[in-house]
Amino acid sequence: MPRLQIASGTNTIDSVTPVRLANGKYRIQWKIRLQDGRLLSRDTTGSTKGEARARAHAKAAELLAQGGIGGTWKPSSLATEYLETVSKPIITESSRLSTNSKARYKTVLTYLTEAFKGYSIASVARRRTIEELLKGIAAEHGAESGRHAKGVASRYFFEELIKDDVIEFNPLAGARIDLGTVKKTTRPEGGRALTTAEYDRVLTHLLTLNPAEGVVPPKRGRYTLADRIAVHRCCIDLTLLQMATGLRVSEARTLMWDDIITDAQKRPACIIRAENAKTGTTRVAALVEPAVYEHLIRRRDEVGGAYVVGAPLNPDTEWDRYNAQKALKAFYKDLARDCGVPLLETYRTHVWRTTLNTMYRTDVDALLRARTLGHSVDVNAQAYSDLSDLTTLYDAARARRREEK
């Protein structure tokens, strides 16, 4: 199907179908090409389809009247508005960035947006200010995220401001900011795994957990109680999916129902496509818990959606990486407490890869275990084997003593 060509001064508002969200509102994802040829993407919501379209047309008229981006920005403008209006669309529309890079940069944009709240462009452009803000991102999200934030801010924020004649120089050009020692986490070699009893306890808990249980109504804000319950439901389902497959969060979030296959014995497995796999190689991962598969099928019949675990308010779309990680962080704290497994509070989503690898290491070939998890045998042994669990050594020693007698 040929891609729709958008002429200068026109938009796609009337050619796209509004999508109904879980909260009952309608959203239009549309594009507009300015008179100078630039293509912008926008989202607009409304209580009805007509209201959503009307708001979108009003925004389109405003963009054309202002010339879109250039000429409307001043040093006193809010930095967060520039990130949303200029930086984000450039990353989203870039044909040079891979899918994984776009996802990573969008997450970093979220970190920058949080850090820039309340700051003007002129304030953020001060060298000491931006340095402190980046250090704050590194302290909260890790040194690697801090370095990514520095690169994204330099290329997609400050360089674009220079093009728009808002600032004269890039404060990050050639800047050396030490983010490497900020919040470095140390974990034991080989990771950590749940015991079989702990795994079964968590599995039973999640399979019987009502998504509405423990969710309290928000005191204020745009989200409703139903929205919060939907987020809790997605946390439950994504965790169950990872428990039964060992998928990474990024792979579980992007898994669609079309990627679920069954063999002659009707045993389910997941196709992890190259564009969604961390290694860039397509693989097949077994879904080893029948109860989880049945649970997910029932959930699909209940909420629908193209994704196995889609966005809480629109299961036909991918769950945003940052929003998912933020929700899961809080969810795992509750899960650790409710199931009496403190390890979950520290290791969270990555624990399932080590757990499955450890549980089946004596029964399943090492190469098969490595391939289904999506890495080499060496990496599997070094990073996804719980070296603190000495049970097999003790069992072997007992067996030897019995033989000697």
TORKEKOL-929775 format. One record per atom (N, C-alpha, C): residue in one letter; z, x, y. Coordinates in steps of 0.05 Angstrom, whole numbers, plus 32768, in hexadecimal, padded with zeros to 4 digits. Atoms other than C-alpha are relative to their C-alpha. Layout:
N
AZXY ...
end
This chain:
405
M800080117FE8 M800080008000 M800080128019 P80017FEF7FE9 P7FEB80208042 P80177FFC8013 R7FEA80027FED R8021802F8075 R7FF77FF28019 L800680107FE8 L80237FFF80B0 L7FFE80138018 Q80047FF17FE8 Q8007801F80EF Q800B7FF18018 I7FF3800D7FE9 I802F8010812E I7FF4800C8019 A800C7FF77FE8 A80098015816F A801480048016 S7FEE7FFB7FEA S8029802F81AF S80067FE6800F G7FF780187FF2 G80527FF981D2 G80057FE87FEE T7FFC80178013 T80597FCE8193 T801780067FED N7FE97FFD8012 N808F7FC3815F N7FFB7FF07FE6 T8003800D801A T80997FA88118 T80137FE87FFD I7FEB80148002 I80CE7F738129 I7FF77FE77FF2 D80098019800B D80A47F378116 D7FF380037FE4 S800D7FFC8019 S80867F5780D8 S801480077FE9 V7FEC7FFA8015 V80C77F6780B4 V80127FE87FFB T7FEF80178007 T80F47F368090 T801D80068004 P7FE37FFB7FFD P813D7F3180A7 P800E7FFE7FE5 V7FF180008018 V816E7F408070 V801C7FF48005 R7FE6800C7FFD R81AC7F168067 R801680127FF5 L7FEA7FEF8008 L81EC7F3F8064 L80167FF07FF2 A7FEA800D800F A822A7F2F803B A80117FEF8013 N7FF0800F7FED N824D7F17807B N7FF27FE8800C G800E80187FF7 G82187EE28086 G7FEC80068017 K80137FF97FEA K81F47F0680C0 K7FE6800A7FF5 Y801B7FF78008 Y81AC7F1C80C0 Y7FFA801B800E R80067FE67FF5 R81937F6380CB R7FE280057FFF I801C7FF87FFF I814E7F7B80E1 I7FFF801E8004 Q80057FE37FFC Q813A7FC380D7 Q7FE380038009 W801A80007FF4 W80FF7FCE8105 W7FF9801A800E K80097FE87FF3 K80D680038127 K7FF07FF98019 I800F80047FE8 I80B6800A816B I7FF3801B8008 R800D7FE87FF7 R8083803C8185 R7FFD7FFE801E L800080007FE3 L808C804E81CE L7FE48007800B Q801A7FFB7FF4 Q8053805781FE Q7FF7801D7FFE D80077FE38003 D805780A381F7 D7FFC80087FE3 G80067FFB801C G804E809C81AB G801880047FEE R7FE87FFB8011 R809580A78194 R80077FE77FF0 L7FF980168012 L80AB807B8159 L801E7FFF7FFC L7FE380038003 L80F380618159 L80067FEB7FEC S7FF680148013 S811A803C8123 S80197FF4800B R7FE8800E7FF6 R814E80088134 R80097FEA7FEC D7FF480168010 D817D7FD68111 D800B7FEC8014 T7FF580157FEE T818E7F938131 T800A7FEA7FEE T7FF580168010 T81BB7F5C8116 T80047FE78012 G7FFB80197FF2 G81C67F138129 G800B7FEB7FEC S7FF480158010 S81E87ED48110 S7FEA7FF17FF0 T8017800D800D T81A37EB780FE T7FE880128001 K80197FF07FFF K815E7ED380F1 K7FF48000801C G800C80027FE5 G81477EBA8134 G801080118014 E7FEF7FF07FED E81827EDA8159 E7FFB801D7FFC A80057FE48005 A81767F1C8136 A7FE58009800B R801B7FF97FF5 R812C7F1B8149 R80018001801F A7FFF80027FE3 A813C7F078191 A800E8019800B R7FF27FE87FF7 R816E7F408198 R7FEF80197FFD A80127FE98005 A813C7F71817A A7FEA80018015 H801480007FEB H81067F5B81AB H800B8009801B A7FF37FF87FE7 A81367F6381E5 A8004801E8001 K7FFC7FE48002 K81477FA981CE K7FE5800F8003 A801B7FF47FFE A80FD7FBA81C6 A7FF68001801C A800980017FE4 A80EE7FA3820C A800F80148011 E7FF07FED7FF2 E81277FCD8226 E7FF7801D7FFC L800A7FE68007 L810E800B8202 L7FE68007800E L801A7FFB7FF3 L80C88003821D L80038002801E A7FFB7FFF7FE3 A80E27FF68264 A800C801B8008 Q7FF37FE77FF9 Q810C80358262 Q7FF080187FF7 G800F7FE9800B G80D7805F8240 G800C800B7FE7 G7FF47FF78019 G810180638202 G801780138003 I7FEA7FEC8000 I812980A38204 I80008010801A G80027FEE7FEA G811180D38239 G80057FF1801B G7FFC800B7FE5 G812780C78281 G80187FEE8003 T7FE980137FFE T8163809A8270 T801B800E7FFD W7FE77FF38006 W819680CF8260 W800A80128017 K7FF47FF07FEB K81C680F1828F K801780107FF4 P7FE97FF1800B P81FD81268285 P80197FEE7FFC S7FE980128003 S822F80EC828E S7FFD7FEC7FEA S800480138016 S821180C48255 S801180077FE8 L7FF07FFB8017 L823A80BC8216 L7FF180107FEB A800D7FEF8015 A822B80F181E2 A7FFB7FF07FE7 T800480108018 T823380BE81AA T7FE77FEF8002 E801880107FFC E81FC809381C7 E7FE780107FFC Y80187FEF8004 Y81CC80CD81C8 Y7FFC80077FE3 L80027FFB801D L81DC80DE8180 L7FF37FE97FF1 E800A8018800E E81CE8097816A E7FE37FFA8008 T801A80087FF5 T8190808C8196 T7FEB80157FFC V80147FEB8001 V816E80CF8193 V800280117FE6 S7FFD7FED8016 S818A80FE815D S7FFB7FF27FE5 K8002800E8019 K819080CB8124 K7FE37FF87FF9 P801C80088007 P814880AF8128 P7FEF80187FFA I80107FE88005 I812B80F6812B I800480097FE3 I7FFA7FF7801B I814E810880EA I7FF57FEC7FEB T800980158012 T813E80C580C9 T7FE280007FFC E801D80028001 E80F480C880DA E7FF3801B7FF8 S800B7FE68006 S80EB811280CA S7FF280017FE5 S800E7FFD8019 S80B681208096 S8004801C7FF3 R7FFC7FE48009 R80CC8169808F R801A80037FF0 L7FE77FFF800D L811181598075 L7FFF7FF27FE5 S7FFE800C801B S811F814A802B S80137FE88002 T7FEE80178001 T8143810A8017 T801D80098000 N7FE57FF68001 N818281328007 N8009800B801B S7FFA7FF47FE5 S817F8157804B S80057FE98014 K7FFC80177FEE K817881158070 K801B7FF37FFB A7FE6800D8007 A81B480F8804B A80178012800B R7FEB7FEE7FF7 R81DD8136805B R80028000801E Y80007FFF7FE3 Y81C9813880A4 Y800B7FE6800C K7FF580197FF7 K81D980EE80AC K801E7FFF7FFE T7FE37FFE8003 T821F80FB8091 T800C80118016 V7FF77FEE7FEA V8227813580C2 V7FFF7FF2801B L800280107FE7 L820F810780FA L80187FEE8004 T7FE880127FFF T824880D880E9 T801980118008 Y7FE97FEF7FF7 Y827A811280EF Y7FFE8007801D L80047FF97FE4 L825C81268132 L80067FE78012 T7FFB80187FF0 T825E80DE814B T801E7FFB8003 E7FE380047FFE E82A880D9813A E800D80158013 A7FF57FEB7FEF A82B6811C815C A7FF97FFD801D F800A80027FE5 F828D810B819A F800A7FE7800F K7FF7801A7FF4 K82AF80C781A7 K800F8005801B G7FF27FFE7FE6 G82C280C081F1 G7FF680178011 Y800A7FE97FF1 Y829E81008206 Y7FE57FFA800C S801A80027FF4 S826481038236 S7FEF80177FF6 I80127FEB8008 I8227812E8229 I8008801A800D A7FF87FE87FF1 A823E815F825F A8019800D7FF4 S7FE77FF5800C S82838166823E S7FFA800E7FE6 V80067FF5801A V8267817381F9 V7FF0801A8003 A80117FE97FFC A823681A68215 A801080198009 R7FEF7FE97FF9 R827081D3822B R8005800F7FE6 R7FFD7FEF8018 R8274820D81FA R801B7FFD7FF3 R7FE68001800C R82BF820A81F0 R80057FE47FF4 T7FFC801B800B T82BE81BE81E6 T7FF27FFD7FE6 I800F80048019 I828781BE81B1 I800C80117FEA E7FF57FEF8014 E82A881F8818E E80197FF37FF4 E7FE8800D800A E82EA81D38189 E7FFA7FE77FEF L80088018800F L82C781938172 L7FF680087FE4 L800A7FF7801A L82A381B9813A L8016800A7FEE K7FE97FF78010 K82E381DA8124 K80107FE87FF6 G7FF280198009 G830281948121 G7FF27FF47FE8 I8010800A8017 I82C9817D80F3 I800580117FE7 A7FFB7FEE8017 A82D381BA80C7 A801C7FFC7FF4 A7FE480048009 A831E81AE80C4 A80037FE77FEF E7FFE801A800E E8315816680AD E7FEE7FFE7FE8 H801480048015 H82D7816A8082 H7FF880197FF1 G80077FE7800E G82D381B3806C G7FEE80128010 A800F7FEC7FF0 A82B481F38086 A7FE27FFC7FFE E801D80038003 E826F81E48069 E7FF67FE98011 S800780167FEE S826D81A1808D S80008009801D G80007FF67FE4 G828081C580CD G7FE880108006 R80187FF07FFC R824681F580C5 R7FE77FEE8002 H801680137FFF H821681BC80B7 H80007FF1801B A7FFE800E7FE7 A8230819780F4 A7FF780128017 K80097FED7FEB K822381D5811F K7FE280018001 G801D7FFF8001 G81DB81D88107 G7FF37FE7800A V800B801A7FF8 V81CE818E8111 V80047FFC801E A7FFB80037FE3 A81EE818D8156 A7FED80118010 S80127FEE7FF1 S81C581C9816C S7FE47FF68000 R801C80078002 R818281B18153 R7FF97FE48009 Y8007801C7FFB Y81858165815A Y800F7FF48017 F7FF2800A7FE9 F81B5815D8194 F7FFA80108019 F80047FEF7FE8 F81B4819781C5 F7FE380068006 E801C7FFA7FFB E816B81AA81BB E7FF17FE8800B E800D80187FF6 E8156816281C6 E80087FFA801D L7FF780047FE4 L8181815E8205 L7FF180128013 I80107FEE7FEF I815C819A8220 I7FE47FF58004 K801B800C7FFD K811981788212 K80017FE88014 D7FFD80177FEF D8133813B8238 D800A8007801C D7FF87FF67FE5 D814781678274 D801C7FF68008 V7FE480087FFB V81908152826D V801280198003 I7FF27FE67FFE I81AC81998262 I7FEC80168001 E80127FE97FFC E818E81DD826F E800180147FE9 F7FFE7FED8015 F81A682058234 F80107FF57FE9 N7FF280088018 N81C081FD81ED N801980117FFC P7FE87FF08002 P8209821281E9 P8005800C7FE4 L7FFC7FF5801B L8203821F819E L7FEB80157FF9 A80157FEC8006 A81C5824C81A3 A800D801C7FFF G7FF57FE68004 G81DB828E8186 G801E80017FFE A7FE280008000 A822482788184 A800A80067FE4 R7FF27FFA8019 R82518293814E R801B7FF38001 I7FE6800E8001 I82898264813D I800B80037FE3 D7FF47FFB801A D82B782778104 D800B7FE67FF4 L7FF88019800E L82BB823880D8 L800680057FE3 G7FFE7FF9801C G82BF825D8096 G801C7FFF7FF4 T7FE57FFF800B T830A82608090 T800F7FE68006 V7FF380197FFA V8318821980A6 V80017FEE7FE8 K7FFC80128016 K833581ED8070 K7FF080077FE7 K800C7FF98019 K831D82128033 K80127FF67FE9 T7FF0800B8016 T833481EC7FF5 T7FFD80127FE8 T80007FF08018 T834782137FB7 T80077FEF7FE8 R7FFB80108018 R834281F37F73 R7FFF80137FE8 P7FFF7FEF8017 P835182117F2F P7FE480037FF4 E801A7FFB800D E831582317F0C E7FFC7FEC7FE9 G800680138015 G82F381FF7EDF G80067FE38006 G7FFA801B7FF9 G830B81C17F03 G80177FF57FF0 R7FEB800E800F R833C818E7EE6 R7FF67FE77FF4 A80098018800F A833481557EB5 A80187FEE7FFB L7FEB80138009 L835C81167EA5 L800280027FE2 T7FFC8001801D T837A81117E60 T7FF27FE67FF6 T800D8018800B T835B80DD7E31 T80117FE88006 A7FEE80177FFA A839880B07E3C A7FFE7FF8801D E800380067FE3 E839180B67E88 E7FE57FF38005 Y801B800B7FFD Y834780A87E84 Y7FFF7FE37FF7 D7FFF801B800A D8352806A7E5A D80107FEE8011 R7FEF80107FEF R838980527E88 R7FF17FF8801A V801080067FE7 V835C80577EC6 V7FEA7FED7FF9 L801680118008 L832280387EA1 L80097FE27FFD T7FF6801B8004 T834A7FFB7E8C T80087FF3801A H7FF7800A7FE6 H83687FF47ED1 H7FE87FF68011 L801780077FEF L83247FF37EF4 L7FF07FE97FF4 L800F8016800C L83037FC57EC2 L800D7FE58004 T7FF180197FFD T83397F917ECD T80097FFB801D L7FF880037FE4 L83437F9B7F18 L7FEF7FED8010 N800E80137FEF N83327F627F46 N7FFA800D801B P80067FF37FE7 P830D7F7D7F83 P80107FF78018 A7FF0800B7FEA A83377F507FB0 A801D80097FFF E7FE47FF98003 E83797F6B7F95 E800780178013 G7FF57FEB7FEE G83A07F937FC9 G7FF18003801A V800F7FFE7FE7 V836C7F898000 V800C7FED8015 V7FF380107FEA V838B7F718042 V7FEC7FFA8015 P801280077FEB P83677F4D807A P800280148018 P7FFF7FEE7FE9 P83547F7A80B5 P800D7FF28018 K7FF4800C7FE8 K837C7F7080F5 K7FEC7FFD8016 R801580027FEC R833F7F7C8120 R7FE880107FF7 G80187FF18007 G82FA7F99811F G7FEA7FED7FF6 R8018800F8007 R82B57F838108 R80007FF77FE3 Y80018006801D Y82C47F8180BD Y80147FEA7FF9 T7FEF80178009 T82E07F43809A T800E80087FE6 L7FF27FFC801A L830D7F3D805D L7FEB80027FEA A80157FFF8014 A82CF7F2F8034 A7FF2801B7FFF D800D7FE67FFE D82B07F70804D D801280157FF2 R7FED7FED800C R82EE7F978038 R80007FFD7FE1 I80018005801D I82ED7F767FF3 I7FE7800C7FF4 A801A7FF5800A A82A47F8A7FEB A8001801E7FFE V7FFD7FE28001 V82B57FD37FFB V801180077FE8 H7FEE7FFB8017 H82EE7FD17FC8 H7FF17FFC7FE6 R801180058018 R82BE7FB47F94 R7FEE80187FFB C80127FEA8004 C828D7FEC7FA0 C800F80197FF7 C7FF07FE88009 C82C480217F98 C80067FFE7FE3 I7FFA8005801D I82D780027F55 I7FE880067FEF D80187FFD8010 D82907FFF7F3C D7FF5801C8000 L800A7FE47FFE L827B80447F54 L801180137FEF T7FEE7FF08010 T82B880637F34 T7FFC7FFC7FE2 L80068006801C L82AB80407EF2 L7FE6800C7FF7 L80197FF48006 L826380577EF4 L8002801E7FFB Q7FFC7FE38003 Q8278809F7EFE Q801180077FE7 M7FF07FFB8018 M82AD809A7EC7 M7FF07FFF7FE7 A801080058018 A827980837E95 A7FE880127FFE T80197FF08000 T824180B47EA9 T8004801D8009 G7FFD7FE57FF5 G825D80F17ECD G7FEE80058018 L80127FFC7FE9 L822D80E57F07 L800F80098018 R7FF57FF97FE6 R823981057F4A R80007FE78012 V7FFF80177FEE V824980D57F83 V7FE47FFA800B S801B80037FF4 S820480E17FA2 S7FED7FF47FEC E8011800B8015 E81E380D17F5F E80077FE37FFA A7FF7801B8006 A820D80937F53 A7FF87FED8016 R800780127FE9 R820080777F99 R7FE37FF98000 T801C80047FFF T81B5807D7F91 T7FF47FF57FE7 L800A800A801A L81B080627F4A L7FF87FE28003 M800A801C7FFE M818680227F47 M7FFF7FF47FE4 W8001800D801A W81837FEF7F10 W7FE780077FF1 D80187FF7800D D813C80057F02 D8003801B7FF2 D7FFB7FE6800C D815980497EEF D80127FFE7FE7 I7FF080048018 I8183802B7EB6 I7FEE7FF97FE9 I801180058018 I8162802E7E72 I80127FFD7FE7 T7FF280028019 T8178801D7E2B T7FEE80097FE9 D80107FF78017 D8162803B7DE8 D7FFE7FEA7FEC A800480148015 A815280187DA7 A801A7FF27FF7 Q7FE6800C8007 Q819C800D7D9A Q800D7FF28018 K7FF7800D7FE7 K81A37FEF7DE1 K8017800F800D R7FEC7FEF7FF2 R81CE802A7DF8 R7FF58008801B P800A7FFC7FE4 P81C980317E44 P8001801E8008 A80007FE67FF4 A81B780717E69 A7FF47FFE801C C800880007FE4 C81A880837EB1 C7FEB80168005 I80147FEC7FF8 I816980A67ECA I8007800A801C I7FFA7FF47FE6 I817D80D57F03 I7FE7800D800A R801A7FF67FF7 R813D80E07F29 R800480198011 A7FFF7FE67FF4 A812D81247F46 A80097FFF801D E7FFA80027FE4 E8132810D7F8E E801D7FF98005 N7FE480077FFD N817980F57F82 N801380137FF2 A7FEF7FED800F A8192812D7F55 A800580188011 K7FF87FE97FF1 K81B781677F73 K7FEF80187FF9 T80107FE98009 T818E81987F4A T7FE27FFC8005 G801C80057FFB G814C81777F5D G7FF07FFC7FE6 T800E8004801A T813B816B7F13 T80097FE57FF3 T7FFA801A800D T813681277EF1 T800F80057FE5 R7FF27FFE801A R8166811D7EB7 R800A7FE47FF8 V7FF58019800A V818480E67E8C V801D80047FF9 A7FE37FFF8005 A81CF80D97E8A A80087FE77FF0 A7FF780178010 A81EF80AE7E54 A80167FF1800E L7FEA80117FF6 L821B80747E68 L80117FFA7FE8 V7FF27FFF801A V8250807E7E33 V80157FEA7FFC E7FEC80158003 E827F80437E40 E7FF27FE58001 P800D801B8001 P826180007E29 P800E7FEC8012 A7FF180137FEF A82987FDA7E4E A7FF88003801E V80087FFB7FE4 V82827FFA7E90 V7FE47FF58004 Y801B800B7FFE Y82397FE87E84 Y80017FE28002 E7FFD801D8000 E824C7FA07E75 E800C7FF7801B H7FF480077FE6 H82787F9F7EB4 H7FEB80018016 L80147FFD7FEA L823F7FB87EE0 L7FEB7FEB7FFE I801380168003 I820F7F857EC3 I800B7FE6800B R7FF380197FF5 R82407F4D7ED3 R80018002801F R7FFF7FFD7FE3 R82477F697F19 R7FE57FFC800D R801B80047FF6 R81FC7F6B7F22 R7FF97FE28001 D8005801D8000 D81F87F217F0F D80107FF28016 E7FEF800C7FEC E82307F137F40 E7FF78006801D V80077FF97FE4 V82197F397F7F V7FE380078004 G801C7FF97FFE G81D17F4C7F6F G7FFC801C800B G80067FE67FF3 G81AF7F877F90 G7FEF80127FEE A80127FED800E A817D7FBD7F7D A800F80187FF6 Y7FF17FE98008 Y81B27FF37F78 Y80177FF87FED V7FEA80068012 V81E57FF77F40 V801A7FFD8010 V7FEA80047FED V821A80017F76 V7FF48005801C G800D7FFD7FE6 G81F87FF37FB8 G80147FFE8017 A7FEE80027FE8 A82147FED7FFF A80117FE67FFD P7FEE80178003 P82507FBD8001 P7FF57FE6800C L800980187FF2 L822F7F8D8032 L7FE37FFA7FFB N801C80058006 N81E87F948019 N7FF880117FE7 P80047FF18019 P81E17FA97FCF P7FE380087FFB D801C7FF78003 D81957FB07FD8 D7FFB801A800E T80037FE77FF2 T81A17FEE8002 T801580157FF5 E7FEE7FEB8009 E81C280317FF3 E801A80018010 W7FE67FFE7FF3 W820C80398002 W8000801B8010 D7FFF7FE97FEF D82128069803D D801380167FF6 R7FF17FEA800C R822B80AD8027 R801C8003800D Y7FE67FFC7FF2 Y826180B5805C Y80127FE87FFC N7FEF80188004 N827A806D8056 N800B7FFF7FE4 A7FF68000801C A827E8074800A A801680157FFD Q7FEC7FEB8004 Q82A480B6800D Q801B7FF8800E K7FE880087FF1 K82D5809A8041 K800F7FEA7FF0 A7FF38015800F A82E2805B8018 A800C800A7FE6 L7FF77FF6801A L82E980817FD6 L801980128004 K7FE97FEF7FFC K831B80B27FF4 K801A7FEF8001 A7FE880127FFF A834C80798004 A80047FF27FE5 F7FFF800E801A F833B80567FC2 F800D80117FEB Y7FF57FEE8014 Y834D80937F98 Y801E80058004 K7FE37FFE7FFB K839180997FB9 K800E7FE97FF3 D7FF48018800C D83A180527FA3 D7FFD80027FE1 L80057FFE801D L8382805F7F5E L801480147FF3 A7FED7FEC800B A83AD809D7F54 A801C7FF57FFD R7FE5800C8000 R83EC80767F65 R80027FEA7FEB D7FFF80188012 D83DB80367F3E D7FFF80087FE2 C80037FF8801C C83C8805C7EFE C801280177FF8 G7FEE7FE98006 G83FB80947F03 G7FF180197FF9 V80107FE88005 V83C680CA7F05 V7FFD8010801A P80007FF27FE7 P83D680F87F40 P7FE780118004 L80187FEF7FFE L839981247F31 L7FE97FF2800F L8016800F7FF3 L836B80ED7F4C L80028002801E E7FFC7FFF7FE3 E838880F47F92 E7FF3801A800B T800A7FE67FF7 T8371813D7F96 T7FE380047FF8 Y801A7FF98009 Y833281427F6C Y7FEC7FE98003 R801080187FFB R831780FB7F75 R7FE67FFF7FEF T80188008800E T82CE80EC7F62 T7FF580167FED H800C7FEB8011 H82BC81307F44 H800F80047FE6 V7FEF7FFC8017 V82F3812B7F10 V7FF37FF67FE6 W800B800D8018 W82C981007EE1 W7FEC80127FF2 R80137FEE800D R829581367ED4 R801080137FEE T7FF07FEE8010 T82CB81667EBC T800E7FF17FE9 T7FF280108015 T82EF812F7E96 T7FEE7FFA7FE9 L801280078016 L82B281197E6E L7FF8801A7FF1 N80077FE7800D N829E81627E61 N8016800A7FEE T7FE97FF6800F T82E481727E49 T80067FEE7FE8 M7FFA80138016 M82ED81327E1F M7FED80047FE8 Y80147FFF8015 Y82AC813E7DF8 Y7FF8801D7FF8 R80097FE58005 R82AA818A7DF5 R800280087FE3 T7FFE7FF9801C T82BF818E7DAC T7FED7FF17FEE D801180118010 D828E81587D95 D7FE380008008 V801B80017FF6 V825081607DC0 V7FF6801C8007 D800C7FE67FFB D8221819B7DC5 D80028008801E A7FFB7FF77FE4 A822E81C57E04 A7FE77FFC8011 L801980047FF1 L81E481C27E19 L7FFC7FE38007 L8003801D7FFA L81E281767E14 L80147FF78015 R7FED80077FEC R822281707E3C R7FF8800A801B A80087FF47FE6 A8207819E7E72 A7FE87FF1800B R8018800D7FF6 R81C4817B7E76 R80057FE4800B T7FFB801B7FF7 T81E081357E7C T80108000801A L7FF27FFE7FE7 L820D814D7EB5 L7FEF800C8016 G80137FF67FEC G81D381707ED7 G8006801C800A H7FFE7FE47FF8 H81E181BB7ED7 H7FFE80127FE7 S80037FEE8016 S81DF81F97EAB S801980017FEE V7FEA7FFD8013 V820B82097E6F V80168011800D D7FED7FEE7FF4 D822C82417E96 D80107FF28016 V7FF2800F7FEB V823D82147ED2 V80127FEB7FF3 N7FF08014800E N825581DF7EA2 N801B800C7FF6 A7FE87FF2800B A828582117E82 A801380098016 Q7FF07FF47FEB Q829D82307EC3 Q800C7FEB8013 A7FF780137FEA A82A281F47EF2 A80097FE57FF5 Y7FF9801B8009 Y82AA81B77EC6 Y800F7FFF7FE5 S7FEF7FFF8018 S82D981CC7E8E S801D8005800A D7FE47FFE7FF7 D832481C17E98 D800D80177FF1 L7FF47FE9800E L834082067E88 L801E7FFF7FFF S7FE380038002 S838781EE7E92 S80087FF07FE8 D7FFB80108018 D838181C27E54 D7FFE80127FE7 L80007FED8017 L839681EE7E19 L80047FF17FE5 T7FFB80108018 T839A81B57DE6 T7FF0800A7FE8 T80117FF78016 T836081CE7DBC T800A801A7FF4 L7FF57FE7800A L838082137DB7 L80187FFB7FEE Y7FE88007800F Y83C281F67DA0 Y7FF97FF37FE5 D8008800E8019 D839F81C97D6D D7FF480147FEC A800B7FEB8012 A837882057D52 A801580117FF4 A7FEB7FEF800A A83B7822E7D4C A80107FF17FEA R7FF1800F8014 R83DB81F67D26 R7FF07FFE7FE6 A801180018018 A839F81EF7CF7 A8000801A7FF1 R7FFF7FE6800D R83A0823A7CEA R801A80047FF0 R7FE67FFD800E R83EA82397CD9 R80027FF07FE7 R800080118018 R83E082007CA9 R7FF0800C7FEA E80107FF38014 E83A982267C86 E800E80187FF4 E7FF17FE9800A E83D582647C80 E80157FF87FEC K7FEB800A8013 K840B823B7C5D K7FF47FF77FE6 
end
